Amino acid sequence: MEKPLILVTNDDGITAPGLRALIRTMKELGDVVVVAPDSPQSGMGHAITVDSTLFSKKVVVDHKEGAPSEYSCSGTPADCVKLALRVILDRRPDICVSGINHGSNSSINVIYSGTMSAAIEAGIEGIPAIGFSLCDYSWDANFEPALPSIKKIVSEALMNGIPKGTVLNVNIPKTEQEPKGIKICRQARGNWKEEFDKRTSPSGKNYYWLTGEFELLDKGQDTDEWALDQGYISVVPTQFDLTAHHAIPQINNWNLNEE
């Protein structure tokens, strides 16, 4: 039987340790092709390159544990998936996995995430897709305790499929032992209380650094934030149809067509 073809990408860049750990694990499940940014693209969301050229080249990052086919791309995570599907791959992938991100993409962070946007781009194309994130922003974060669970999640997705119009947002707690388990969750309500740190350059120009802290607005025990706080991996089925279906009846009552 032909092995599953697994497209691997991320937003932290092709040399990121989280990506390298994901590649090692995916090689146990199928044939792996990597298409990832040539430099960090965190917080890019679903940006795509439309006003400049894209560059891609085949690279060798790790002779021992890398994938047989790896490509760096000058664009965003969404660009990487587009380029993989339209130019690089010679057959349709059975699944796309993105990550392992250095840092959380739970709650509202999913909106800004390049990791999840790569998965969503694959999902738009009808390809089962999962984004993985570890709640540790350190470059030398320990990904090893999460790898058995990641392998299990991807194996189940390959076997059972992922519901149409849905991608999975998987977040993993920072831990030195294997997480307690896996919980299917909803996205917690939260936002960022942001500030801009104003500074002045040597030439006298003002510039700003974005700072802030996350504010959890949800006390539910069925959310990704709750699961992570309790030491569980959270799996949130995420849809890319942004229609607020519940709002349509109310807005239909507006007098929009009356003069």
Buried (B, 14 or more C-beta within 10 A) or exposed (E): EEEBBBBBBBBBBBBBBBBBBBBBBBBEBBBBBBBBBBEBBBEBBBBBBEEEEBEBEEBEBEEEEBBEBBBBBBBBBBBBBBBBBEEBBEEEBBBBBBBBBBBBBBBBBBEBBBBBBBBBBBBBBEBBBBBBBBBBEEEEBBBEBBBEBBBEBBBEBBEEEBEEEBBBBBBBBBBEEBBEEBBEBBBBBBEBEEEEEEEEEEEEEEEEEEEEEBEBEBEEEEBBBBBBBBBBBBBBBBEBEEEEEEEEEEEEEEEEEEE
